[in-house]
């Protein structure tokens, strides 16, 4: 079985807005939703999308990635 995980990464290895699913379409939807969010105050360090524990996509939102 394939497992997809989509989440927001914060400093200190904290993760929020987690979606764990076996459906690629659900994972893709969650990924699109995270990418459309506007971060008003505190900004996360990244957005992560993995399949079976392997990173598929990552958006670096840290100061180094800007």
Residue, then its C-alpha position, 0 to 999 in steps of 0.5 A: x500500500x502507498x502512503x502519502x503525507x503532506x504537512x507544514x514544517x516549523x522550527x523545532x521539527x514541529x509539523x502541522x496541517x498534516x494529511x496522511x492518506x493512501x489516495x494520491x488525489x487527496x494528497x495532491x489536493x492537500x498539497x495544492x491547499x498548503x501551497x495556496x495559504x498566506x502566512x500573515x505572521x509566523x512563517x513555516x520553514x517549509x512544506x513537505x510532500x512524501x510518498x512511502x517516506x520518500x520526499x516527492x516535493x518540498x517548498x523551502x520557506x525559510x529565510x535561506x530559501x527566499 
